[in-house]
């Protein structure tokens, strides 16, 4: 699994996704604590869960199609930059009169994540060879799951020790790092050239393997032609 990180594009994508996921889970905990501190209402804090779930229910299918219709690199870069500015709005939303802003940012952040995730997962197949694809997906999944366990705890500690504004600053910094890493993804054509498997490799599509399925298919086709010629003789 370690060798998959030798692919520069995957390392950038993996680290950027890790930073963005870390920021998202920290922000979710911080917003819940902040809303409860402002209102004293568990219902108001629970409303953030509904706001966070709406984009998945309404835009799930659209987000998946967008990753196929739009250039994935541009989509990832655009979403990464947008998320930085969306979360930065929270710097001016610390007061009790800005509750609606917290809900709006939650919806926008969840919407951005809804478009980011399928595009990021599909891009993995573009930046690693077929032989390393299973290891790449496993590493990406393991990193995301580890982040989901660690980030909420850290988010709770940050808002308890430093307050909401400083927690937002840390989240914006993580999202900025993610945007910078995604921005350095190489062009699509460069990845395909670099990650294409060598001729004769199981994952290669450039030259059919003599021991692979195409060879057996051709052998069967030639055998049928020989049988037909023999019958005519």
N, C-alpha and C positions, 0 to 999 in steps of 0.2 A: 504493500500500500504506500510505502514511503516514496517509491520511485515515481509515483504519479505527480509529486510536487516538483519534479525536475522540469515539468512542462510549465514554462513561465506564465502562460495565459491562465492555466488552471490555478496556479498558486495565487495570482492576482484575484481571480474570481472567487476562490475559496475564502481568502482573507477578507475581501470586501463584503461577501455575504455574511461572514462571521461577525464583522463589526456592525453591520446593519441589523442583523438579528439580535445581537447583544443590546444595541440601542433600543430596538423596538420593545423588548421585554422589560428593560429598565424603565422605559417611558410608561408602559402600561401600569406597572406597580406604583410609580411616582404619581401618575394622574389619579389613580384610585385613592391613594392616601391623601392627596391634596384636595380632591373633591369632598371626601369625608371630613377633612379638617375645616373646610369652608362652610359646609352645610350641616354637618352632624347627622346626616341622613345616609343610612346604608342603601336605601333605595336609589338615591342620587348617584352613589358610587357604583351601584349595580347597573345603572343606566349606561355606564361606559362599556359594559360587556355587550349590551345590545347595539350600541353605536359601533363597536368594533366588529360585530358580526354582520351588520347590514351589507357592506360591500361584497362579502363572500356570497351572500344569498342572492344579491341582485346582479352582480357583475362577474360571477365565477366563470360562466361560459364565454363571455365577451373577452375576459382577460386571457383565456387560453387561446382564442383565435387571434388576438392581437400579437401574441408572440410568434405566430406563423405568418401574419400578413405584413408586419413591420420589421425592419431591420433590428435584430435583437440587440446588437451592440448599442445602437442609438437609443433604443428603448430603455436599456439598463442605465445608460449614462444620464438620460433625461430624467428618469424616475429618481435616481440617486441625488441629483441636484435639487429637484423639486422637494424631496423630503427634508433636506437641510433647511430650506426656507420655510417650509410648513411648520416644522418643530420650533424654529426660531421665533415664530409668532408668540409662543408661550412665554417669552421673556416679558411681554407686556400684558400677560393675563394672570397675574398672581392675585389680583383682588377678588372680593366676593361678587362683584358685578360682572365678572367675565366668565361665568359658568358656561354660557353658551359657546364661548370660544374654545373651551376645553373639549366639549363634545364635537365641535366642528373639526378641530385638529385631529381628534381620535378617528373620525370618519375619513378624513383625507389621508391620514397616515395608513389606515387599514386598506384604503383603496389603492394607494401606491404599492403597498406590499402585495396586494392581490394581483397586480400586473407584473411585479418584479419577480415573484417566485417561479411561475411557469417559464418565463423568459430565461431566468438564470439556470434552471434545471435543463432546459433544452440547449443552452449554450455549452454546457459541459460536454455534450456529444460532439460539438464542433471544435473543441480545443484540445481534446486528447485522442490518441489513437484508439481504435476499436478494442485492441488487446488490453488497454488500461481503463476501459470505460467502467467496468464493474468496480474496480478499486476506487476510481474517482467518485462514483456515486456513493459508495460505502463511506468514504472519507467525508464527503459533503454531508451525508446524513448524520454521521457520528458527531461531527463538529456542530451541526445545528442543534442536535439533541442535548449535547453537553452545555451549549450556550443557554438553552431554555431552562436548564436546571440552575445554572450559576447566576444568570442575569437578574432574575427577580429578587434574589437574596441581596445582591449588591445594590439594586435599585432601592430596596427598603432601607438598607444601611445608609445610603447616600442622602436620601431625603430626610432621614432621622437625624443625621449628623450635620449635614451641610445646608439643608433646606431645599425648597422646590426650585428656586432660581439656579442654584449651582448644579443641581441634578440635571436640569434642562441643558445647562452649559456642557456637561459631560456627554449627554446624549447627542447634542449638536456636533460635538467634536468627533464622536464615533461615526456619525453619519457623514461628516465631512471627510473622514479618513476613507470610508467606504466609497464615496464618490470619487476621490482621488485615485484609488486603486482601480476602480472600474474604468476610469478615464484612460488608463494606461494599457487597456486591453489592446492587443495588436489587431490589425485589420483581419477581416474574415478570410481573405485569400491567403494571407500569410500563415494563418493557423492550419488551413487545409493542406498547404504545402509541407509545413513542418510536421504535422501530426499524421500524415498519410503513412500507412504501413508499407514496409518494403515488399517488393514482388516476392511471392511465395509465402508471405505471412498469412496466418488464418484470417486476419482482419483486412487484408489488402483487397482492393477492388480494381487495381490497375492491371494486374496480370493474373488470370485464373490459375489456381493451384492445381498441380497435376494429381494431387491426392484429394482434392476437394470435390464438392458436388458438381461444379461445371464440367470437370473432367469426366465424371461418370455419365453425365447427361450427353456429352459429346460422343462418348464411347457407344452409348446405346443408339444414338442417331446414326453413327457410322455403321454399326452392326446391322441395323435395319436396311440401310442402303445396300450393303454387301449381299444380304439375303435376297433382296429384290433383284439385284443383278444376276445372282446365281440362278434364280428361278427363271429368269428370261432366257438364260443360256440353255 
